[in-house]
Amino acid sequence: MKLKRFYCLVCIVLAALLCVGCAGPTGEDIMGGTAVPPTATSIPPTETAVPTNTPIPPTATPEPTPTPINYVAVVEEFVAALNQGEDVSDYLADDTAVIVEGDAPIFVETMADFVAYSQGAGSQFTVENCQVKATAVACEATVTNEWLPIIQEEISEWEGPLVYNQFHFTMTDEGRIASLTLEMDEETAANLSNLYILFVDWMIVNDIRGTEELFNKDLQLVYNEQHGKNLADWAQTYVDLMVQVFELYYVSEEAYQAGDYETAVAHYTDILALNPPSILQYAVIVARADAYDNLGDYEAAIVDYETAVATQNDDPAILNNLCWDYAITEQPELALPYCYQSIALEPAPSSMDSRGVAYGLLGNYEAAIADFEFVVADLENSSSPELAAIREQRADWIVQMQNGQNPFTPTIMAELRGEEPPPPPPTTNTGSDTATTSATAQDYYNLGESYAQQQQWTSAIDAYSQAIALAPQNPYYYSARGFVYGMANDVSNMLADFDQAIALGTQDGVVYFFRGMFYAVEGNNEQAISYVETGMSLGLPPDLQAQAEALLNDLK
C-alpha cells in the first residue's frame, strides 16, 4: 500500500505586529518718521520720537515642529499590549482590516477576530527585523501559545514554534494601525496545516471529541458582532468535520487491510464528499486510487492518480504508479513520461521495472533489457519468494528479447493486471493435422481482431503472431498484423508485413494502396504508381479510392 500523506491545519494561532524640524523671521529696524540720510561728514542722526499713533507690529512666534511618529514603536507597543491581554483599541484605526495572503490556514477575517482569538488562546508574539517604508511596516514574527507545549509533548512529529514569514502593517498619519496582512509561504502554511491534522488525530486517539479542554475554554469568548460570527462555534464545527473525516478514514483503512477494497473506495469517496482541506483531499485521492488498483479498475485509478499529480507532481511513487498502470493497460506511449519523471526523482528498481515494460511493449528491447537487468541485479539477494519470482520472470524476459522474441504475450499482460489469462483458442480436430492447424490459426486471428477492436495493440499483435506461426502461408494474417503495427506507430514492421502479404498473393487492395503510399513517401514514384493502381484494380473503399486517384494525379 502506498504511503498516505496528511497535511493540515492548526487552529489559527496568530496575531499582529508593527514608522515613521524652525527659525523665526529676521528683518531691519523699523523707524518712525523720516530717516536723515548720512552726510559726507558723519553727523549722527537726530533721534526722532516714535509717534504714539503709529502701530508697533507684534513679534512673530515660531510654529512648533511636529514630532515624527515612530511606527515601529507603535507596532511593538501594540504587540506588547496584545501579549498582556490589554485593550489594544487605542492602537487601531476604525475598521482595521486583516488580510491573509497565500495558503495560510488562518481563519480570522477582522482585527476584532484576530485580537480576541489571539488573547483567548494565550498567544505570545515576537516581532523583529521590522522595516519601514513611508507608512508601511513589515516585520518577521514568531508566535507560541498554550497549545504548543501540549502538542509538542503529545505529538513527536511536530517541532515548533510557528514562524510567519511576514506581518505587514499599514499605518494612518495619526500612527494607528489601518490594516494587517499576514503572509506565509507555502512550506510554512503546509507545516501549520500539518500541525492541526496531527492535533486533531491526537484528539481522536485520546477520545477528546468535544475539544472542551482546549477550545471551549477560550474561544467561547470570541464573538464578532459585525459579522454575527461566533468563532468558537466555527472552530468547533471545523473540528467536528475533521473528526468525521478521520473516523471515516480509519474505517476505510480497516476495510482496505481486510481486502474489502470496494468498501474502502466507498468510504474514501464519502470523505471527499465532505470537502476536507485540499492537502487532505490529495491523501484520500491517492488512497482511493490504490484501492482501485487492487480492484483491477485501472481506468478509475489512473483518473485519481492524474488528479493527485496535478496537485503535487514530485512524488516518485505516485508517478511510478501512473507509469505502471498505463503500461499494463497497454498504453506505453502514455506511460513513459511518468516513468521518466519518477526515475528522475528517484531511480528505484520499481520505476525501472515499470519503464522496462513500457519499453518492451513499444518494441525497444535494448532499453527494456537494460532496465530489467537493473531490476534483476537489485533483487539478486532477495529472500522474498515473491520478489524471487519477479527476478526469475524478468530474467526470462531478458533472454526472450535478446532472441528477438516478444515476452509480453496476452497471457503475461493479463497476469500483470492481476486478471485471469485469456482462454487458449479452441482447436478443431477434423482428423487431419492441416485442418487442426488451420482452425487453431483462425481462432488466434479472431482473438487478434477482438484485441484490435479494443485498441489493445500489443495483445492483438501477439495473437496475430500466433496465427502466423501456425499458418505462415496465409497472407491475410500478415496484413492484419501489419495494420495493427501501423496503429502502434511501428512503420518498419508494418511495411515488412505488407510486403510479406503481397509476396504471398494477397488480394487485399488496401494493402497495395498503403504500400504504394509509402513508396511515394520514399520518392519511389514508379513503384508507388504500380502499387496504387494494383490496389485500385483489386478494389478500394470509396474514401480510399478518391485518395488513390488524387495520389496518382500527383505522381504522374
Disulfide bonds with the S-S distance in Angstrom:
Cys130-Cys139 2.06
Cys323-Cys339 1.89
